[in-house]
Amino acid sequence: MKRELPSRPVHGHTFTQEARRAQIVEATIETLAAVGYTRTSFTAICRRANLSSTGLISYHFTGKPQLLWEVTRTIVEKEDTLRTVRVERETTHSGRLRAYIASHFDFMASHPTDARALTEIAGLVRERPARGLDDIARSALSVERLVSLLEAGCRAGEFRIPDPQVLALAVQGALHNAVRHHELFTFADPERLARELADIFTRCTLPCDPPLEA
């Protein structure tokens, strides 16, 4: 007879509860990607997760804001893991910036459902600010890691950027818009787009050439 392992607490929840929470989060990601935020109800999530009642969601999450926060955290963690691997392979700051941009397109290719869901959340918090969603907005739209990368390049003397925060916002805005554009029109060659965006923003980090003498 097979012996069942006992459930043990994991951050205040049993393994069984953690598994159920993860199931609900993944079903929410799939629902957001498939039908968009406005049609992502607890009922729709239940259907996708094969849950018997919306009460099972309410048991684990106090409301939609808390569920969206966990969804955002989960997706951002996946993307950060992929990005870290690519960025840390590089030995120059320019190479790290290129890797940062390329990793966004890698994530779109390897995790299309997560990418679409995060775009839905980012659009929501920009267009419909509401109580309880502030932290979600900060997480979904954060440029802190990119700012740190650019500042490190400046300290090393490799970059000359008047305001790393502004450039980081420009890069992140281009990447988020690329996801939305890809959903609507589909890129014929996303790798080429990644290279060209990397070329554009890398040039923005370099010192200007001295003016030609008359």
Salt bridges, closest charged atoms under 4 A:
GLU26 OE2 - LYS78 NZ 3.31
GLU70 OE2 - ARG73 NH2 2.68
GLU77 OE2 - ARG73 NH1 3.11
GLU79 OE2 - ARG83 NH2 2.97
GLU79 OE2 - HIS104 ND1 3.24
ASP80 OD1 - ARG83 NH1 3.42
ASP80 OD1 - ARG145 NH1 3.92
ASP106 OD2 - ARG86 NH1 2.47
ASP114 OD1 - LYS78 NZ 3.00
GLU120 OE2 - ARG180 NH2 3.63
ASP135 OD1 - ARG138 NH2 2.27
GLU183 OE1 - ARG180 NH1 2.78
GLU196 OE2 - ARG192 NH1 2.76
ASP199 OD1 - ARG98 NH2 2.46
